[in-house]
Amino acid sequence: MDAMEVYELSPLANAIVDQAIDNVNRKLVAGYRNKKNSRPNAKTVDVGSTVSDTLDAVSAESVMAVANRGIAWREVITKSLTRGISSLSTMQFDGEFRVKDGVAEGLKDMPNTPGVYVVYDASNKPVYVGDSANLQKRWHAGHMNEYRQGERNGEPYKLADEFKDGCTVRFIVMDSAETAAAVEAHLIRSEGVQPNGPLINSREELKTEQGTRSNIEAKKIKDSSGSTAKLAMGAATEALSNSGWLVLEQLSAAMLKALKFELVDVLKGGVTKLMDRVTRFFQSIWSVLKNIISQPLKILEGVFEFIVNALSKAISQVYMLARNILDLANSAWNLYKGAETMSTEELIQKITETVVVSGSAVIWNALDPVIESQLLPFVGPVAPYLAAAITAIGFGISSHYLQGVVPKVVELLISCKSMHKEALQARLQACEQLLIVSERNHRLVLEFEGYVEGTGELVYEMREQTAVLSTHEPVAAFDIKSLLRTIPGKGA
């Protein structure tokens, strides 16, 4: 046996393990990006807390939350342009209700959705800005309940005077708790000190590092608020950050796969030297890095995903669809560019890889969160990893069987296309022959036309000569006997 022989898994087992690595790695990276900050504003780094926070956030839900962050930026940019949310003086509210003598009139019409509300006193001066993930519940169980408790306990609520004298509560509906918190914090920062006195809650919120993920994202938006241009710049920065994280995700997955390759070889008895293994490991990483650099679309994949999800709520609800769209588009474009130069066998192989790999990935990535949610009550924290393994097995098996079916279908389609192309080529050749015959007939007609013209001229000249001859005296009849008499010796 060759000492340098490298041992590998079977193609099916390798596909399953690689897909499992991709799935788990994706969730781990998303968990790190979507983790809560259990030690906000800490001056030292605690690796244990970071790892714990990351593992707590590892899930399909985190992957979706990370991919869909463009939605929040889209909302604040849109409402900055259309609803004037950057200032109380320009804000267009969705509704309002009144509170007088401690009784709320019209509160039932307030929606049970995230939003921002502003309390205006009897002189129509803003005195309080708040936000909530559930506007109506915040007022029923929060403000109004606390006001009544304060009245019973003799400890006036902070808005007691406004509730007694009369006030108007105006609100604007937001799509998420993050955007509601961001708008509220921005308004308090910009409107906290009013000409006729400060707001009751004028202390700036989301000023320092935050602990909960919702507030972490809200702080990013709040720090970019103030104008539509600043919000757009903040969204662009977040999109570029998303792209960088996806490149890191690809590299980390490549490292895990290269490590898997070496471990399989070792466990199966491979005897490659350590330095050769290290060299091979880094060559694998470098090849992936070169591939990323050489394909601008792969580098911008994160920007594409961010923008696609920001533009469409429907797409953002489908797990990982934005990435799959780009992968499919990139594969289709490469097929289109190379189709004319590929042999039939190469074309069948490339189309099969695109259909099988991308198609199976779309299906199983979509099933991942469903499987995970079903497993969660039974296996708890293990659910994300078990779901990743199940979807990897499903991906591997479906890809394996599809690779036996799809090539035949693709070959049939290509052969049909080839026959159609040959038929078109035959028709084209027939048309070319018809054109040649027509051209020859045209030339013959031109030559015949010249012949007719020449014949016409000859007839015309003959007519003229005939006319000339007809004007002379008639010629006497030729008498051969008289002529003979004039010849000596012939007269007798």
Secondary structure, DSSP 8 states (H G I E B T S, - for coil): --TT------HHHHHHHHHHHHHHHHHHHHHHHT---SSTT-SS--HHHHHHHHHHH-SHHHHHHHHTTHHHHHHHHHHHHHT-TT-TTT---SEEEEEETTEEESGGGS-SS-EEEEEE-TTS-EEEEEEESSHHHIIIIIIIHHHHHHHHHT---TTHHHHHH-EEEEEEE-SSHHHHHHHHHHHHHHHSEETTEE-TT-S-SS-S--SSHHHHHHHHHHHHTTSHHHHHHHHHHHHHHHHHHHHHHHHHHHHHHHHHHHHHHHHTT----HHHHHHHHHHHHHHHHHHHHH-HHHHTHHHHHHHHHHH-HHHHTSTTHHHHHHHHHHHHHHHHHHTTTS-HHHHHHHHHHIIIIIHHHHHHHHHHHHHHHHHHHHHGGGHHHHHHHHHHHHHHHHHHHHHHHHHHHHHHHHHHHHHHHHHHHHHHHHHHHHHHHHHHHHHHHHHHHHHHHHHHHHHHHHHHHHHHHTTS-------HHHHHHTSTT---
